[in-house]
Amino acid sequence: MDGIRQDWSRAEVLELFELPFLELVYRAAAKHREHFDPRAVQVSTLLSIKTGACPEDCGYCPQSAHFKTGLGVERLLPLAQVREKAAQAKAAGATRFCMGAAWRSPRDKDLDQVIEMVEAVRELGLETCVTAGMLREDQARRLKDAGLDFYNHNLDTSPEYYGEIITTRRFEDRLETLGAVREAGMKVCSGGIVGMNEARSDRAGLLHSLATLPTHPESVPINLLVRVAGTPLANAAPLDPLEFVRTIAVARLLMPRSHVRLSAGREGMSEELQGLCFLAGANSIFYGEKLLTTGNPDVEADRRLFARLGLTGMAAPGTEEPAPSGHSNVGHVAREAGYLTEACVK
C-alpha cells in the first residue's frame, strides 16, 4: 500500500541496474522526493574507540591482524576521552555520534565499557551508534537497555561473493547479528562495499539481501572501496563511477524510506560525482577528516560542496517537523559545522 516492498526478486534488482542510466537516476530521484526533502542531507560523526588487531581477515580492512598495513594498535579508549570527543562533536553541530571498535565480537567486559560510553554520549543529547562486530541476543538487549539508538553491521557484498572477501565469518553470521539487533528494538545500519572486483550481479545480490530483510535498515551505507596498501584488495580495479551512481540509485528504489549513505571513498570522488549521487537518492554523508583509519574530505570541502549544490543539513530527530517534499526548511545543523559520520565498517 505504501510502496515499500520486501519481496524483490534478484531478477528485478538486476533489471533496475540495467536500465538506461538517465532513466534509472530519474526514477530514483522521483522516489527520493516521495519520502524526503531532496535538499536535506543527514550528517553524523565517527570515533574509533578501539583500533587495529582485529582477528577477522576482511580483505579490504587495514585493521585486520592478518595484514601488514603499518596501522598502529590502540586499546579501548578511556571513557573521559570519548565523552570529550562527543562534546566536541555536539559543539560542532553533530546530532549523532558513532563509536567503532575493531572486534570480531565484544567480550562482556568490553561491552560493559561500551555501555558506559553510550550512556555518557546520550547524556549529551546526541543520538548514539555502535559498530563492534557480531552480537549475541543478550548483548543486543543490553545495548538497547543502555539507550543505544543504532547498531551498524554491514553485509559487505553478495552471499555468493562473500567468501572471496572474508573467510573468518559467514554471511549468515551477519544476518544473525542483524536479527538480534532488530529483535532487541534497535535501529539497523547495514550496507556494503563496492569496487572489490565483484560483478554487477554481486552488487545486485548485496542490495537484494538488504531489501528483502523483514524490515529495511534505517541506514544503508554504500561504501566505495578505499584501496589500502598491504591489504589483499590494494590493487583492485577501480569501479566505473557511473556504476557507483547506479548502485546508489538502485538502493534508493529498493529501500525508499532508508537513509542511503554516501560513505567511504568520498575523498577520491569529484564534486560532480557526489552531486550525481545526491541526485540519485543519497541523503547522508560521513563527515570529518577521517573514517576510522582512512581519509575523508575535510570540513571546509564539505561546506563548499553543500553550498555549491544548495544542500542543507537535516535537523536532529524531534527538533522540527519534516519538510514537505520539494522544500528545504529542514534544520541547519550543517551550516555551522556538523556533518558527521555514522560508523559503518564491520
C-alpha positions in Angstrom: 0.0 0.0 0.0 2.8 2.4 0.8 5.1 1.2 -1.9 7.5 -0.4 0.5 8.4 -4.0 -0.5 10.4 -6.8 1.0 9.6 -9.3 -1.8 12.0 -8.1 -4.5 13.4 -10.9 -6.7 17.1 -10.9 -7.7 16.0 -10.6 -11.3 14.0 -7.5 -10.6 17.0 -5.9 -8.9 19.2 -6.7 -11.9 16.6 -5.2 -14.2 16.9 -1.9 -12.3 20.7 -2.0 -12.6 20.3 -2.5 -16.4 18.0 0.5 -17.0 19.4 3.3 -19.2 21.5 5.5 -16.8 19.3 8.6 -17.1 16.1 6.7 -16.7 17.4 5.0 -13.6 18.6 8.2 -12.0 15.2 9.9 -12.9 13.2 7.1 -11.2 15.5 7.2 -8.1 15.3 11.0 -7.8 11.5 10.8 -8.1 11.3 8.1 -5.5 13.5 10.1 -3.2 11.2 13.1 -3.3 8.2 10.9 -2.3 9.8 10.3 1.1 12.5 13.0 1.8 13.3 16.6 1.2 15.8 16.2 -1.7 18.0 19.1 -0.4 18.4 17.8 3.2 21.3 15.6 4.0 21.8 13.8 7.2 25.2 14.5 8.8 26.8 12.5 11.6 30.5 11.7 13.4 32.6 8.7 14.0 35.2 7.8 16.6 37.3 4.7 16.6 37.2 3.6 20.2 39.4 0.6 19.7 41.7 0.4 16.7 43.6 -2.5 14.9 44.5 -6.1 15.8 41.1 -7.4 14.6 41.2 -11.2 14.2 38.9 -11.1 11.0 40.5 -11.3 7.6 38.2 -8.9 5.7 40.2 -8.3 2.5 39.5 -4.6 2.4 40.4 -3.7 6.0 43.6 -2.2 7.3 42.6 -3.1 10.9 43.0 -6.8 10.2 45.7 -8.5 12.2 46.2 -10.8 9.1 47.8 -8.0 7.0 50.7 -5.7 7.4 49.5 -2.2 6.7 51.5 -0.2 9.2 48.4 0.7 11.2 49.1 1.2 14.9 47.1 -0.7 17.5 45.1 1.2 20.1 43.3 -0.3 23.1 39.8 0.8 24.1 39.7 4.5 24.7 39.1 5.8 28.3 35.5 7.0 29.0 36.6 10.5 29.7 38.2 10.8 26.2 35.1 9.5 24.5 32.9 11.9 26.4 35.2 14.8 25.4 35.2 13.9 21.7 31.4 13.6 21.8 31.1 17.0 23.4 33.3 18.5 20.7 31.2 16.9 18.1 28.0 18.3 19.5 29.6 21.7 19.8 30.4 21.5 16.1 26.8 20.7 15.3 26.7 16.9 15.3 23.4 15.2 16.1 24.6 11.6 16.1 27.8 10.1 17.5 29.1 6.7 16.5 31.7 4.5 18.2 33.6 1.9 16.2 35.6 -1.0 17.8 37.7 -3.4 15.7 36.4 -6.7 17.3 35.1 -9.9 15.9 32.6 -9.8 18.7 32.8 -7.9 22.0 33.5 -9.7 25.3 31.0 -9.0 28.1 33.6 -7.0 30.0 34.3 -4.9 26.9 30.6 -4.4 26.4 30.4 -3.0 30.0 32.7 -0.2 29.0 30.9 0.4 25.7 27.7 0.7 27.5 29.2 3.4 29.8 30.2 5.3 26.7 26.7 5.0 25.2 25.2 6.4 28.4 27.7 9.2 28.5 27.0 10.2 24.9 23.2 10.1 25.4 23.6 12.4 28.4 25.0 15.0 26.0 21.8 14.8 24.0 23.3 13.0 21.0 21.9 10.0 19.1 24.2 7.0 19.5 25.5 4.4 17.1 28.0 1.5 17.8 29.7 -0.9 15.5 31.6 -3.7 17.3 31.2 -6.9 15.4 28.9 -9.8 16.0 26.4 -9.7 18.9 24.6 -12.3 20.9 20.9 -11.7 21.6 21.6 -10.9 25.3 24.3 -8.4 24.3 21.9 -6.7 21.9 19.3 -6.3 24.6 21.9 -4.8 27.0 22.9 -2.2 24.4 19.2 -1.4 23.8 18.6 -1.1 27.6 21.5 1.3 27.7 19.8 3.5 25.2 21.7 2.7 22.0 19.8 4.0 19.0 21.6 2.4 16.1 23.8 -0.7 15.6 25.9 -1.0 12.5 26.7 -4.3 10.9 27.4 -4.4 7.2 26.7 -7.3 4.9 29.6 -6.1 2.7 28.8 -7.9 -0.5 26.6 -10.6 -2.0 26.2 -14.0 -0.4 27.9 -15.7 -3.4 30.9 -13.4 -3.4 31.3 -13.1 0.4 33.8 -16.0 0.7 36.1 -14.2 -1.7 36.4 -11.3 0.7 36.1 -12.8 4.2 36.8 -16.4 5.4 36.7 -15.9 9.2 33.0 -15.1 9.4 29.9 -16.4 7.5 27.4 -14.3 5.7 24.8 -16.0 7.8 26.6 -14.7 11.0 26.0 -11.2 9.8 22.3 -11.8 9.2 22.0 -13.4 12.7 23.5 -10.2 14.3 21.1 -8.0 12.4 18.3 -10.2 13.6 19.4 -9.9 17.2 19.7 -6.1 16.8 16.2 -5.8 15.4 14.7 -8.2 17.9 16.2 -6.0 20.7 14.4 -3.0 19.3 17.3 -1.0 17.9 17.6 0.7 14.6 19.8 -1.0 12.0 22.6 0.5 9.9 23.7 -2.0 7.3 25.1 -1.7 3.8 28.2 -2.8 1.9 31.3 -2.0 -0.1 31.6 -1.9 -3.9 34.7 -1.8 -6.0 36.1 -5.1 -4.6 36.4 -6.7 -8.1 32.8 -8.0 -7.7 30.4 -8.3 -10.6 27.3 -6.2 -11.1 25.3 -9.3 -10.1 27.1 -9.2 -6.7 26.1 -5.5 -6.2 22.6 -6.6 -7.1 22.9 -9.5 -4.6 24.0 -7.2 -1.8 21.1 -4.8 -2.3 18.7 -7.7 -2.7 19.8 -9.2 0.6 19.2 -5.8 2.4 15.9 -5.0 0.6 14.4 -8.4 1.5 15.1 -8.2 5.2 11.8 -8.3 7.2 12.3 -4.5 7.9 14.6 -2.4 5.8 17.7 -0.9 7.5 17.1 2.7 8.6 20.5 3.5 7.3 22.1 1.9 4.2 25.8 2.9 3.8 27.2 2.4 0.3 31.0 2.4 0.6 33.4 2.7 -2.3 36.5 0.6 -1.6 39.4 2.6 -0.3 42.4 0.7 -1.5 45.0 0.4 1.3 48.5 -0.9 0.7 49.1 -4.2 2.5 45.5 -5.5 2.1 44.5 -8.1 -0.5 42.4 -5.6 -2.3 45.1 -2.9 -2.6 45.3 -3.4 -6.3 41.6 -3.9 -7.0 40.4 -2.4 -10.4 38.7 1.0 -10.0 34.9 0.9 -10.3 33.3 2.8 -13.1 32.0 6.0 -11.3 28.6 5.7 -13.1 28.3 2.2 -11.8 28.7 3.6 -8.3 25.9 6.0 -9.0 23.8 3.2 -10.3 24.3 1.4 -7.0 23.1 4.4 -5.1 20.0 4.8 -7.3 19.0 1.1 -7.1 19.4 1.2 -3.3 17.0 4.2 -3.2 14.4 2.5 -5.4 14.5 -0.7 -3.3 14.5 1.0 0.1 12.6 4.3 -0.3 12.5 5.2 3.4 16.0 4.4 4.3 18.8 6.9 4.6 21.2 6.0 1.8 24.7 7.0 2.9 27.4 8.1 0.6 30.1 6.6 2.8 33.7 5.7 2.5 35.6 6.6 -0.7 34.3 10.2 -1.0 37.9 11.6 -0.7 38.6 10.3 -4.2 35.3 11.5 -5.7 34.9 14.7 -7.7 32.2 17.1 -6.6 30.4 16.4 -9.8 30.2 12.6 -9.0 29.0 13.3 -5.5 26.3 15.6 -6.9 25.1 12.8 -9.1 24.9 10.5 -6.1 22.8 13.1 -4.2 20.6 13.4 -7.3 20.2 9.6 -7.4 19.0 9.4 -3.9 21.9 9.6 -1.4 20.9 11.7 1.6 23.6 11.2 4.2 27.4 11.6 4.3 30.3 10.7 6.5 31.7 14.0 7.8 35.2 14.6 9.2 38.8 14.2 8.1 39.0 10.5 9.0 36.7 7.5 8.8 38.2 5.1 11.4 41.6 4.7 9.6 41.1 6.1 6.1 40.8 9.6 4.8 37.7 11.7 4.1 37.1 15.2 2.7 37.9 17.9 5.2 35.2 20.1 6.8 35.7 23.1 4.6 35.5 21.0 1.4 32.1 19.6 2.5 30.9 23.1 3.4 31.8 24.3 -0.1 30.1 21.2 -1.6 26.9 21.8 0.3 26.9 25.5 -0.7 27.6 24.6 -4.4 24.8 22.1 -4.5 22.3 24.0 -2.4 22.2 21.3 0.3 21.4 21.7 4.0 22.0 19.6 7.0 19.0 17.5 8.2 17.6 18.5 11.5 18.1 16.4 14.6 15.3 14.0 15.2 12.4 15.5 17.1 13.5 19.1 16.7 11.5 20.2 13.7 8.6 18.9 11.6 9.7 17.1 8.5 9.9 19.3 5.4 7.3 18.9 2.7 8.5 17.2 -0.4 10.5 19.6 -2.6 11.1 22.1 0.2 14.2 22.8 2.3 13.1 24.2 5.6 14.7 21.3 7.5 17.5 22.0 10.0 20.6 24.0 9.7 23.0 21.7 11.6 25.5 21.6 8.7 25.6 25.3 8.3 27.6 25.8 11.4 29.9 22.7 11.3 28.1 19.5 11.9 28.3 17.0 9.1 29.5 13.9 10.9 29.5 10.2 10.2 27.7 7.1 11.1 30.2 4.4 11.7 29.6 1.7 9.2 32.5 -0.7 9.0 32.2 -4.2 10.3 
